[in-house]
Amino acid sequence: MINYLFTENSKSIYRCENMKDKYKRKKAVKVSKKETEKNNENIQLKILIQNLGDKDPELRKEAAENLGKTGDSNAIEPLIHALNDDNLQVRFQAAKSLGKIGKPAVEPLILAMKVDEGNVRRYVAFALKNIGESSVVQHLIESLKDEDWGVKKSAARSLGEIGNITALDPLVETLEDEDWGVRMAAVRSLGDLGDERAIDPIKKARRKGDKDFKKAANKALKKIKDNKG
């Protein structure tokens, strides 16, 4: 009787002869199947990572999506690199996939938040929000002080969607930001948090806001009151 097994670090199959015991033969077949499946997964992962650099944006987007489905931590760095892709849809999909991979991606994303350019940091904030780990909240709070308005806006909305009350005071401070879009993100997120301590600061900011800001502030106040009731 001849059975086939994988060597520990080899792609080839070697013969395992004279295995007469039925239990051992069955076990050998199972091991062989598992090794084959693992080998195929590794090959597929390499192909997807390679496709992230393809000239076709649709293929890059598809690769980014499928890398997220693998949940493999080896896909994290290539996906972070894809946050700088020249195609919007590829960047967005890479951020979504990093969110799907979850906790293993937190530390690499935080590092990217610190060293990469503003455009990348915006998508990093989006990815961190999708992960939703409490450990990312503080890093998003710190991003409210970023010099890039897009990073601040993304961080502000992310904090509201995560819903951690730790963000209350930092978001209140952000109501005074010089950028209109950042202030809008902050007031909406304060409404999402639903804490009545935000009522007076929102009313104060509303007095200085334009028509659209006043509308957003009123919606936030209503959310808070509904939450209280």
C-alpha positions as CSV (number, residue, x, y, z in Angstrom):
1,M,0.0,0.0,0.0
2,I,1.3,3.4,-1.0
3,N,0.0,6.6,0.6
4,Y,1.0,10.2,0.0
5,L,2.1,12.8,2.6
6,F,3.5,16.3,2.4
7,T,6.9,17.0,3.9
8,E,6.8,19.7,6.5
9,N,8.1,22.6,4.4
10,S,7.8,21.2,0.9
11,K,5.3,21.6,-1.9
12,S,6.0,18.1,-3.2
13,I,4.4,14.9,-2.1
14,Y,6.5,11.9,-1.1
15,R,5.6,8.3,-0.8
16,C,5.0,6.7,2.5
17,E,5.2,2.9,1.9
18,N,4.3,-0.2,3.9
19,M,1.6,1.6,5.9
20,K,-0.5,-1.5,6.7
21,D,-2.4,-0.1,9.6
22,K,-5.9,1.1,8.5
23,Y,-6.0,4.0,11.1
24,K,-2.6,5.2,10.0
25,R,-3.6,5.2,6.4
26,K,-6.7,7.2,7.0
27,K,-4.8,9.7,9.2
28,A,-2.1,10.0,6.5
29,V,-4.8,10.8,3.9
30,K,-6.3,13.5,6.2
31,V,-2.9,15.1,6.8
32,S,-2.3,15.1,3.0
33,K,-5.6,16.8,2.3
34,K,-5.0,19.5,4.9
35,E,-1.5,20.2,3.6
36,T,-2.8,20.4,0.1
37,E,-5.6,22.8,1.1
38,K,-3.1,24.9,3.0
39,N,-0.7,25.0,0.1
40,N,-3.5,26.1,-2.2
41,E,-4.5,28.8,0.1
42,N,-0.9,30.2,0.3
43,I,-0.7,30.2,-3.5
44,Q,-4.1,32.0,-3.8
45,L,-3.0,34.6,-1.2
46,K,0.2,35.3,-3.2
47,I,-1.9,35.7,-6.4
48,L,-4.3,38.1,-4.8
49,I,-1.4,40.2,-3.3
50,Q,0.2,40.2,-6.8
51,N,-3.1,41.4,-8.3
52,L,-3.1,44.4,-6.0
53,G,-0.4,45.8,-8.3
54,D,-2.1,45.0,-11.6
55,K,-2.7,47.8,-14.1
56,D,-6.5,47.0,-14.2
57,P,-8.2,48.9,-11.3
58,E,-11.2,46.4,-11.3
59,L,-8.8,43.5,-10.8
60,R,-7.1,45.5,-8.0
61,K,-10.4,46.2,-6.3
62,E,-11.4,42.5,-6.6
63,A,-8.1,41.4,-5.1
64,A,-8.5,43.8,-2.2
65,E,-12.0,42.5,-1.6
66,N,-11.0,38.8,-1.6
67,L,-8.0,39.5,0.6
68,G,-10.4,40.7,3.2
69,K,-12.4,37.5,2.9
70,T,-9.3,35.5,3.7
71,G,-8.8,37.1,7.1
72,D,-5.1,36.4,6.7
73,S,-2.8,38.7,8.6
74,N,-0.3,38.4,5.7
75,A,-2.7,40.5,3.7
76,I,-2.5,43.5,6.1
77,E,0.6,45.3,4.8
78,P,-0.3,44.9,1.1
79,L,-3.8,46.3,1.9
80,I,-2.4,49.2,3.8
81,H,-0.1,49.9,0.8
82,A,-3.3,49.8,-1.4
83,L,-4.8,52.7,0.7
84,N,-2.5,54.8,-1.4
85,D,-3.8,53.4,-4.7
86,D,-4.7,56.1,-7.4
87,N,-8.2,54.6,-7.7
88,L,-10.8,55.7,-5.2
89,Q,-12.7,52.4,-5.2
90,V,-9.5,50.4,-4.7
91,R,-8.6,52.5,-1.6
92,F,-12.1,52.2,-0.2
93,Q,-12.2,48.4,-0.7
94,A,-8.8,48.0,0.9
95,A,-10.0,50.0,4.0
96,K,-13.1,47.8,4.2
97,S,-11.0,44.6,3.9
98,L,-8.7,45.8,6.7
99,G,-11.7,46.3,8.8
100,K,-12.8,42.7,8.1
101,I,-9.5,41.3,9.1
102,G,-10.0,43.0,12.4
103,K,-7.9,43.1,15.5
104,P,-4.6,41.9,13.9
105,A,-4.7,45.0,11.7
106,V,-5.0,47.5,14.5
107,E,-1.3,48.1,15.3
108,P,-0.2,48.3,11.6
109,L,-3.0,50.7,10.9
110,I,-2.1,52.9,13.9
111,L,1.5,53.0,12.6
112,A,0.2,54.0,9.2
113,M,-1.8,56.7,10.8
114,K,1.3,58.2,12.3
115,V,3.7,58.0,9.3
116,D,1.6,58.1,6.1
117,E,0.2,61.1,4.3
118,G,-3.2,62.6,4.9
119,N,-5.0,60.8,2.1
120,V,-3.9,57.4,3.5
121,R,-4.7,58.4,7.1
122,R,-8.3,59.1,6.1
123,Y,-8.8,55.6,5.0
124,V,-6.9,54.3,8.0
125,A,-9.5,56.0,10.2
126,F,-12.3,54.4,8.2
127,A,-10.7,51.0,8.6
128,L,-10.2,51.4,12.3
129,K,-13.9,52.4,12.7
130,N,-14.9,49.2,10.9
131,I,-12.8,47.2,13.3
132,G,-14.6,48.9,16.2
133,E,-12.2,47.7,18.9
134,S,-12.2,49.9,22.0
135,S,-8.4,50.1,21.7
136,V,-8.7,52.2,18.6
137,V,-10.8,54.9,20.2
138,Q,-7.9,56.7,21.7
139,H,-6.1,56.8,18.4
140,L,-9.1,58.2,16.7
141,I,-9.4,60.9,19.4
142,E,-5.7,61.8,18.8
143,S,-6.6,62.1,15.1
144,L,-9.0,64.9,15.9
145,K,-5.9,67.1,16.3
146,D,-4.4,66.0,12.9
147,E,-3.3,68.8,10.6
148,D,-5.3,67.2,7.7
149,W,-9.0,68.2,7.7
150,G,-10.0,64.9,6.0
151,V,-8.4,62.8,8.8
152,K,-10.1,64.9,11.4
153,K,-13.5,64.6,9.7
154,S,-13.1,60.8,9.2
155,A,-12.0,60.4,12.9
156,A,-14.9,62.4,14.2
157,R,-17.5,60.4,12.3
158,S,-15.8,57.2,13.2
159,L,-16.0,58.0,16.9
160,G,-19.7,58.7,16.7
161,E,-20.3,55.4,14.8
162,I,-18.3,53.4,17.4
163,G,-20.3,55.1,20.1
164,N,-17.7,55.0,22.9
165,I,-18.6,57.8,25.4
166,T,-14.9,58.5,26.0
167,A,-15.1,60.5,22.8
168,L,-17.6,63.0,24.2
169,D,-15.3,65.7,25.5
170,P,-12.9,65.6,22.5
171,L,-15.9,65.8,20.1
172,V,-17.2,68.8,22.0
173,E,-13.8,70.5,21.6
174,T,-13.9,69.7,17.9
175,L,-17.1,71.8,17.5
176,E,-14.7,74.8,17.6
177,D,-12.6,73.4,14.7
178,E,-11.8,75.9,11.9
179,D,-13.0,73.5,9.2
180,W,-16.8,73.4,8.5
181,G,-16.8,69.7,7.5
182,V,-15.0,68.7,10.7
183,R,-17.5,70.7,12.8
184,M,-20.4,69.0,11.0
185,A,-18.9,65.6,11.6
186,A,-18.4,66.4,15.3
187,V,-22.0,67.6,15.9
188,R,-23.5,64.5,14.1
189,S,-21.3,62.2,16.2
190,L,-22.3,63.9,19.4
191,G,-25.9,63.2,18.4
192,D,-25.0,59.6,17.8
193,L,-23.4,59.4,21.3
194,G,-26.7,60.6,22.7
195,D,-25.3,62.0,25.9
196,E,-27.1,65.0,27.4
197,R,-23.9,66.7,28.4
198,A,-23.4,67.6,24.8
199,I,-26.7,69.7,24.7
200,D,-25.3,73.0,25.8
201,P,-22.1,72.9,23.7
202,I,-24.2,72.0,20.6
203,K,-26.5,74.9,21.3
204,K,-23.6,77.2,21.7
205,A,-22.0,76.1,18.4
206,R,-25.4,76.3,16.7
207,R,-25.6,80.0,17.3
208,K,-22.4,80.5,15.3
209,G,-23.2,78.1,12.5
210,D,-24.7,78.5,9.1
211,K,-28.1,77.1,7.9
212,D,-26.8,73.6,7.2
213,F,-24.9,73.4,10.5
214,K,-28.0,74.6,12.5
215,K,-30.0,71.9,10.8
216,A,-27.4,69.2,11.7
217,A,-27.3,70.6,15.3
218,N,-31.1,70.4,15.6
219,K,-31.0,66.8,14.5
220,A,-28.3,66.0,17.0
221,L,-30.2,67.6,19.8
222,K,-33.3,65.7,18.9
223,K,-31.4,62.4,18.9
224,I,-30.0,63.2,22.4
225,K,-33.5,64.1,23.7
226,D,-35.0,60.9,22.2
227,N,-32.2,58.9,23.7
228,K,-32.9,60.5,27.1
229,G,-36.6,59.8,26.9
